[in-house]
Amino acid sequence: MEIRVLRYFLSVVREESITKAAEVLHITQPTLSRQLAQMEEEIGVRLFDRGTRKIRLTNEGLLLRRRAEEILQLVDKTEKELVEQEEQVEGKISIGCGEVASVQMLPDLIRNFHQKYPLVTFDLFTATADLVKEQMDKGLLDLGLLLEPIEMGKYEFIRLDMKERWVVLMPPDDPLAGKKYVKADELAGLPLILPRRMQVQSELASWFGGYYKNLNILFTSNLSTNGAVMVSRGLAYSLVIEGAVPFWDSSKIVCRPLYPELMATCVLAWKREQPFSLAATKFIEYAKCFLSMSEP
C-alpha cells in the first residue's frame, strides 16, 4: 500500500463519496475508483459497501481506516521533524586553505549553504596544504582546500576544475617586469624565495631542470604574502601560485608567468571515516552536489 493511496482512501471515507473525494483531491473520478479497486485487489479484501447514495465501510474498511489514520499521523510527524531538523542545523564549519585561486569558489558555495542553514557559521584558516592536513588529522579542521601535489590516501576529495598558475613576483620597475613571461635561465643566479613545502619544491625542481642545483635560494616561505613583502623591498624574486596576487597593490608588486607554463590543481578534501558535526556533514553533502553542478 502506498501512502498516497491511503490518503485517497481516507478522503473517500470523509466525503462518503468517490465523486466528491475526487473533486477534493483534484483527480478524476475514474482514476480514484481505479486506485481504490487496485488497493482492494492488492490486500484481498472488500473495503466498501457501495450504496446508491453514499459509500459505507466494511469491517475490514473500518480497521484500515483506523490503521491508515495512525500511519499517516506518524508519516506527517516524521516529515515535520525532518524539516525542523533541517531548519535547526547550526554550528561552525572550519575550512583550511592556502592562497590559491580556487578560494574563489568558496563564496558562492558558502553563501548558498548559509541561505539554507542560516544558523551555521564558518572559520577560515589560511596555511599551507601540509599544515592544513595536520590540522585536519587532529580534528581541528573539517575540510581543506589543498594545493596538489599532496598525499591523499587518508582523505576523500573533490578535484576542482580551476587551474593554479605559477608566477614569479617582482617590483614593477624590475627588468623582468618588462617581459611577458620568465624562463628558468633568466632566474638562474638571482636571489629567490621558494615555497617551503618539499613536494612543491620538487615540482619546481623539475621545471628548472639543470638550473635548479645552481639556484640562489635566499628564503623559503610558507605563504606568498610575507614573501611578497621581501620582494617589494628588493631582496629577492618569489615563485608563487598566482591565487592572491590580483588582490595586491600592483604599484608595489607585479607577477609574470613562468615559461614553459607550470600549472597545478587543488582539491577540496575531508578525512575519511572522520566523525563530523551535523553542520559539517550537511556541508560536505552540499559541496559534492554544488561542485558537481558547477562542472562545465
N, C-alpha and C positions, 0 to 999 in steps of 0.2 A: 504493500500500500504506500502510495506517495503522499507526502504532506499536503501537496496541492489538492489532491483528490479528497483527502479528509476535510479540508476547508470547504470544498464543494459540497460534500455530504452534510456538514453542519449548517451550511447556508440553506440547503433544501429543507432540513429539519426546522429551522427557524421560520422560513417562509411558508412551510407546508404546501409548497407548490414548486414544481420544476420550472415552470414558466417564469414565476416571479423571481426565483433564485437566479435564473439565467440573466434576467434584467439587472439584478443587483451585482452580479459577477461580471457583467459586460461580455458575456459569451452567448452563443446561440443556444436555443433550447435543444436542438438535436445533438449538439456537441456535449452538453451537460448530461443528457439522457444516456448517451453512449458511454461517457466516463463512469457513470454510476452502474450501468449494466456490466461493464468490464470489471468493476470492483466486486460486484456480487459474484460474477463468474470466477474471479481470482480466488476469493475466500470460500466459495462454495456454499453460501447461504443466501436466503432472501431477506433483504433489509427493510423493504417497504410493502405495505398493503396499499396498492394504488386504487383509491376510490374514485368516484366520479367528480367529487368536489375538492377533496384535499388528500394529501398523502399522509398515511399513518405508519409508524414504525412497528415492525415485528418485534418479538422478544430479542432476537439477535440484533436488530437495529437499535433497540434501547441500550443493549450492552455496548455496542460500538460507539453510540453517542457518548456514553459516559467515558469510555476509554479515549475517544478522539478528543474530547474536551481536555482530559488530563494531558494527553500527548502534546496538543497544540499549546497548552499553557506552558508546558516545560520548554517547548521549542521557542516560544516568544520570550520567555525569561532568559534562556540561554543566549539568544540573539542580542537582547538588551545588554546582558552582562559583557558580551564580547565587544559591543560598541562602546560601552562605558570604559572597558579596559583600554581600548584604543585611545579614547579621549584622555585617560588619566596617565598615559605614558609620560614619565618625567625622569629627570636625572641629567648627568653631564657625560658627554661623549668626548673622549680625548683622542686627538689626532696628531701624530708627529709627521713632519715633512721637512724637506730641505728647501733651499732657494732655487726652485725649479719652475719651468714654465707650466708644468702640469698642475700647479696650485690653482691655476685659473679655472679649472673645472670644479673646484670646491664651492665657490659662492652659489652657483645655481643648484648644486646638489644639496647644500645646507639650507638654502632659502626654501626650496620646495619641501624638504623634510620638516623644517621648522613650521611651515604653514600647516602641515598635517598634525604635528605634535608640538604645539606652542610652548609646552612646559619644559621641553628639552633644551639645554644649553650646551655650549661647546668650549673645549680647551684646546688651543692650537699651540703645539710645541715645535719649535724650529731647531733642527740639528741635522747632522749628517745621517745617512742611512744606517751606519753601524751603531750609532748611539740610539737612534730611534728603535732599531731592532732590540737592543739591550733593554730599553725601557718596556718594549712590548713583552719580552721574555719574563720580565719581573712583574707583569700585570699592571704596570703604571700607565700604559697607553693601550687604547682599544684597537686603533688602526694606525698604519703608517703609509705615507706616500714616499716610496723608496726609489732612489735612482739606481738603475742597473749599471754594471753587473753586481749581483748580490746573491748569496746562497739562500734559496727559498724552500729548502727541504721541509722545514717545520711550519710552513705557512700556506694558507690559501690566499689567492690573489687574483686581481683583475689587471691585465696589462693594458695600459692606456694608449690611445692612438697618437696622442700629441708627441712630436719629436723634440728632443732636447739637443740643442746645438752647442758645440764647444766653441768658445771665442777667447781672444786674448785682450785684456784690459790695458789701457794706456792713457796718458793725459791727451787732451785734444790737440795740443801743439807738438806732439811727438812725431818724428818722421814716419813711423809705421802707420800713423793715423791717416796718412795720405793714400794708403793702399786699399784696394777692395777686399783683400784677404791677406793672410800671413802664412808663409810656408815655414817648414821646420828649419831650414838652413838660415832663415832670417832671424830666428830666435837663438841660434847657437851662439854661446858666448855672452848673451845678455843676462842680467840678473833676473831670475824668475821666481814666481810664487806658484807652487803646485798644490793640488788638493792633498789633504792629509791621509785620505783613505788609500790603503795599499792596492786594493783591487782597481781603483780608478787610476792610480799611478801606472799600473800595468797596462791599462788601455792606452794611456798617453805614451808610454814607452814604445808600444807597438807603432803608434803614429809617428813618433820621432825617428824610429828606426836606428840607424847607426849614429845619429847625432845625440842620442839620449845619454850615452856614457860620458859625454863631454859637457853636459849642461851645467850652467852656473845657477844652482838652486839655492837662493838666498833664504827663502822662507817655505814652510808648508803652512797651510791654513785650513781649518775645518769648515769655515763658511766664507763665502765670497765677499760679504760686505766689509769685514775687517781688513781683508786683503786689499780691497779697493782703496781704503784709506792710505795704505802704504804706496799704492800705485799713484794716487793723487799727489803724494809728496815726492814723487820721482825716485823711489827706492828700487822698484822692480816692475816687471810686467807680470800679470796674473792670468793663468789659464783657468777658466771657469765655465760652468754651464750658463748659458745666456739668461736663464729664467728671470732673475730680478733686475737685470741691467736696464731694461726700458723704463724702470721707475726711478732711476737715479738721475742726478743732475748732469746733463750732457755737457755742460760748460766746464765740468771738472773731470769727468770720466767718459771715455768712448770705448767701443769694442770693435774688433774686426774678426770675422770668422776665420777658422783655420782652413788651410787647403793642402792636401785633399780634405774635403769636408769630413768632420768627425761628429757622428750623431749618437744619441743614446735614447733610451726609453725609461719610463717609470712604471711602477706597479702600485696599486692600492692593495695593501696586504693586511691580514689579521692572523693571529696564531691559531693553528689547527687544534681543535679539542679544548680551546680555552673557554672557561665559564664566563659569559658576558652578562651584563645587566640587560633588562628588557629593552631599555632605550638603545643600547649598543647593538643588540640582536636585531631590532627593528631597522636600525640604520644600515647594517650590513645587508639585510634583505633588500632594503630600498635602493642602496647603492648598486647592487647587482642588476636590478631592474632598470634603474635610471641610466647607468652607463651602457647597458646593452642597447637601450633605445637611442642613445646618443651616437652609436657607431654609424659610420657612413654606409 
